[in-house]
Amino acid sequence: MKLQRSEWIVVISLLLLSFIPCVGGTIRLIELGLGATFEFLPEKPEIRSTPIPVQIHLATAIPYCVLGIGQFLPSVRRRHPKLHRITGRVLALAGVVSVLSALWMTQYYAYPDGVQSPLLYVVRFTVGVTMLGSICLGIANAMKRKIGTHQAWMIRAYALGQGAGTQSLIGIPWVLAAGEPTGTSRDFVMTGGWVINALVAEWINRRQR
């Protein structure tokens, strides 16, 4: 399919943003599926005893982030509107399941000290509920044929879903400069990823309006 130059920029940028969390998540799925331990992955004891929620989360979040890119390409929507609708329904379901599993993990996993502070707990829940609400509002506006509003809410949901990618972009320089972030610094990295993505989503929506 022939894409415009601006669309290729979107595809490549979002694929790069998705690369680290999606590759890491895929390896984690393989690790949990095989019951193995890969030493190059950070140890997360909280998922060992109850792996199913994180498996569900990764199995839905990865396609949501990767396949969701195509939903934002105007040429794809124009040439294949039926495919856009079908894929959108599947991805909306994947996004909802991904959020619900993430909220479950936030509430019930016993995170080690320094991994989840009270602040980060609140931020995770706020992001999850906001993303879930954005998907629901996006679907509702699509059913009402309010396409512009539908697109705006789906952009917001996708931006929050891509939080792990931006967190990696912030976290890697931080690790190289100051070591693994813990405590307040980790809260800053995690929260910063979602805040940046939310601001970018609003900037895109303003440009489209």
C-alpha positions as a printed Julia matrix, in Angstrom:
209×3 Matrix{Float64}:
   0.0     0.0    0.0
   1.32    3.42  -0.97
   1.56    5.78   1.96
   2.28    9.48   1.99
   5.6    10.66   3.37
   3.96   12.06   6.49
   2.26    8.71   7.08
   5.56    6.85   6.83
   6.96    9.2    9.45
   4.04    8.31  11.73
   4.5     4.57  11.14
   8.25    4.57  11.71
   8.04    6.85  14.75
   5.36    4.77  16.46
   7.1     1.49  15.62
  10.3     2.81  17.2
   8.33    4.0   20.22
   6.75    0.56  20.56
   9.97   -1.39  19.99
  11.43   -1.71  23.48
   8.21   -2.44  25.44
   6.83   -4.76  22.76
  10.04   -6.76  22.37
  10.46   -6.9   26.15
   6.82   -7.89  26.58
   7.07  -10.61  23.95
  10.13  -12.08  25.64
   8.34  -11.93  28.99
   5.39  -13.81  27.47
   7.76  -16.51  26.2
   9.46  -16.67  29.6
   6.17  -17.1   31.45
   4.82  -19.54  28.88
   7.89  -21.77  29.16
   8.21  -21.36  32.9
  11.79  -20.26  32.32
  13.92  -17.47  33.75
  15.78  -15.14  31.39
  18.55  -13.42  33.31
  18.58  -10.36  31.03
  15.0    -9.49  32.03
  14.45   -7.62  35.3
  13.18   -9.99  37.95
   9.56   -9.38  38.94
   8.6   -11.77  41.72
   5.08  -10.34  41.9
   4.14  -12.02  38.61
   5.66  -15.44  39.3
   2.89  -16.68  41.55
   0.07  -15.19  39.45
   1.26  -14.85  35.83
  -2.11  -14.91  34.05
  -2.98  -11.2   34.48
   0.35  -10.04  33.05
   0.06  -12.57  30.21
  -3.39  -11.21  29.36
  -2.11   -7.66  29.6
   0.86   -8.24  27.3
  -1.12  -10.34  24.81
  -3.57   -7.46  24.33
  -1.32   -4.42  24.83
   1.25   -5.47  22.2
  -1.2    -5.76  19.28
  -3.01   -2.65  20.49
   0.19   -0.61  20.2
   1.51   -2.15  16.97
  -1.64   -2.75  14.93
  -3.19    0.44  16.25
  -0.75    2.46  14.15
  -2.7     1.66  11.0
  -5.86    3.16  12.45
  -4.35    6.65  12.34
  -3.31    6.62   8.68
  -5.79    8.66   6.56
  -4.99    6.81   3.34
  -5.78    3.45   4.97
  -9.06    4.75   6.34
 -10.07    6.16   2.94
  -9.15    3.11   0.87
 -10.22    0.42   3.32
 -13.02    1.8    5.52
 -14.43   -1.67   6.28
 -11.01   -2.92   7.4
 -10.64    0.18   9.56
 -13.96   -0.52  11.28
 -13.3    -4.21  11.86
  -9.76   -3.65  13.08
 -10.96   -0.79  15.26
 -13.47   -3.03  17.04
 -10.86   -5.7   17.68
  -8.33   -3.16  18.93
 -10.89   -1.41  21.13
 -11.59   -4.75  22.81
  -7.86   -5.39  23.16
  -7.4    -1.95  24.69
 -10.19   -2.48  27.2
  -8.83   -5.88  28.27
  -5.33   -4.44  28.48
  -6.51   -1.63  30.75
  -8.59   -3.87  33.0
  -5.72   -6.32  33.46
  -3.36   -3.42  34.22
  -5.78   -2.07  36.84
  -6.05   -5.53  38.39
  -2.27   -5.82  38.62
  -2.0    -2.33  40.12
  -4.53   -3.24  42.81
  -3.6    -6.81  43.69
   0.05   -7.43  42.9
   2.33   -7.12  45.93
   5.0    -4.84  44.47
   8.42   -4.71  46.18
   9.43   -1.54  48.0
  10.49    1.2   45.6
   8.56   -0.24  42.65
   5.19    1.32  43.38
   4.75    4.26  45.73
   1.35    5.65  46.79
   1.8     8.41  44.19
   2.47    5.95  41.38
  -0.48    3.83  42.5
  -2.78    6.84  42.07
  -1.18    7.76  38.73
  -1.57    4.22  37.38
  -5.23    4.13  38.35
  -5.86    7.58  36.91
  -4.2     6.66  33.61
  -6.05    3.34  33.42
  -9.48    4.82  34.09
  -8.8     7.7   31.69
  -7.71    5.35  28.92
 -10.74    3.11  29.5
 -13.06    6.11  29.41
 -11.39    7.43  26.24
 -11.96    4.13  24.43
 -15.6     4.02  25.52
 -16.19    7.62  24.42
 -14.44    6.9   21.14
 -16.74    3.97  20.48
 -19.83    5.95  21.48
 -18.97    8.81  19.11
 -18.23    6.38  16.26
 -21.71    4.9   16.71
 -23.14    8.43  16.52
 -21.08    9.11  13.37
 -19.21   11.92  15.13
 -15.98   10.93  13.44
 -13.83   13.89  14.49
 -14.68   13.41  18.16
 -14.24    9.66  17.78
 -10.74   10.16  16.41
  -9.81   12.59  19.18
 -10.75   10.15  21.95
  -9.02    7.23  20.25
  -5.84    9.3   19.9
  -5.98   10.05  23.63
  -6.46    6.37  24.48
  -3.64    5.26  22.18
  -1.28    7.88  23.58
  -1.82    6.61  27.12
  -1.45    3.02  25.91
   1.97    3.94  24.51
   3.16    5.21  27.87
   5.7     2.4   28.27
   7.47    3.47  25.09
   7.98    7.04  26.26
   8.96    5.8   29.72
  11.71    3.79  28.04
  12.92    6.88  26.16
  13.12    8.77  29.44
  14.42    5.86  31.48
  17.35    4.78  29.3
  19.21    8.12  29.51
  18.39    8.24  33.21
  19.93    4.79  33.77
  23.03    5.73  31.78
  23.47    8.99  33.7
  22.4     8.09  37.24
  21.65    4.37  37.43
  18.35    2.54  37.84
  15.66    4.98  39.01
  14.02    4.1   42.32
  11.58    5.8   44.64
  10.71    9.34  43.64
  12.91    9.25  40.53
  11.05    6.19  39.25
   7.75    7.92  39.92
   9.03   10.84  37.85
  10.04    8.6   34.92
   6.79    6.63  34.89
   4.51    9.62  35.33
   6.51   11.7   32.86
   5.94    9.16  30.08
   2.17    9.37  30.41
   2.13   13.15  30.8
   4.25   13.68  27.67
   2.04   11.37  25.62
  -1.13   13.04  26.87
   0.22   16.47  25.92
   1.24   15.23  22.45
  -2.23   13.76  21.95
  -3.86   17.09  22.8
  -1.46   18.92  20.47
  -2.4    16.56  17.62
  -6.09   16.98  18.33
  -5.79   20.77  18.33
  -4.0    20.66  14.96
  -6.71   18.46  13.5
  -9.46   20.76  14.73
